[in-house]
Amino acid sequence: MTDAVARYAPARPQLDTISRLALTEGPPAPQPPAEPSPDHYAAAPDDAEPPGDGAAGQQDPDAILRRALSAAPDEGIPVSDLITVTGMSRRWVFYRLRQLAADGYAAQTVRGHWRTAR
């Protein structure tokens, strides 16, 4: 094997700059996700009233869902984020999304992503 390496070493092409740097510096550090966090969608507008004194002082999940849909970008918000911000089950979120879509309030942009109907 060492004979073959020595024999073909002069004819072997040189690595490009990116490949050479990858060998010396290692892989690049992972980048944070570009999508906003689920907490971004749950944030209330500055002029919103504070939550009422309901049981344990929690906000209405339906209001959180509507606010998340209205804050969603044009491509929509993933259902997994809606589940997280509302604290409700997947079944409940899909049930409410179907109701909101039937009422003309919500629209599915692509599979698994929703926003307000515009």
C-alpha positions, -999 to 999 in steps of 0.1 A, spaced: 0 0 0 28 25 8 42 18 -26 10 29 -42 8 61 -21 44 70 -29 38 63 -66 7 84 -71 14 112 -46 28 136 -72 -2 132 -94 -28 136 -67 -47 169 -70 -45 195 -43 -74 202 -19 -94 233 -24 -93 261 3 -125 251 20 -115 214 22 -80 223 35 -95 246 62 -120 219 72 -91 195 78 -72 220 100 -100 238 118 -126 210 121 -164 214 114 -181 248 119 -200 255 150 -237 248 148 -259 278 140 -290 286 161 -323 279 143 -336 307 121 -372 302 131 -386 322 161 -391 303 193 -426 293 203 -425 319 230 -423 346 203 -458 336 191 -473 337 226 -461 372 234 -489 396 239 -489 430 222 -477 459 243 -513 474 245 -529 441 255 -546 438 289 -530 416 315 -545 381 319 -576 379 341 -577 362 375 -589 329 362 -582 296 378 -544 297 386 -542 330 367 -537 313 333 -547 328 299 -574 313 277 -557 288 254 -581 298 226 -569 334 229 -533 323 229 -540 302 197 -556 332 179 -527 355 190 -501 330 178 -519 326 144 -521 364 140 -484 368 148 -474 340 124 -453 348 93 -467 344 58 -455 308 57 -474 300 88 -466 286 122 -460 249 128 -486 230 147 -460 218 171 -454 254 181 -491 260 185 -493 229 208 -464 243 229 -477 278 233 -512 268 241 -503 240 264 -531 220 249 -531 186 232 -525 180 196 -561 169 192 -574 201 208 -552 223 186 -563 205 153 -600 207 164 -598 244 171 -578 250 138 -606 232 119 -632 254 136 -613 286 130 -608 276 93 -645 269 89 -652 304 104 -628 320 80 -603 330 106 -574 305 100 -559 291 69 -534 263 63 -504 275 43 -487 242 38 -491 208 56 -487 214 93 -484 252 91 -512 277 99 -518 314 100 -547 338 101 -567 340 69 -559 372 50 
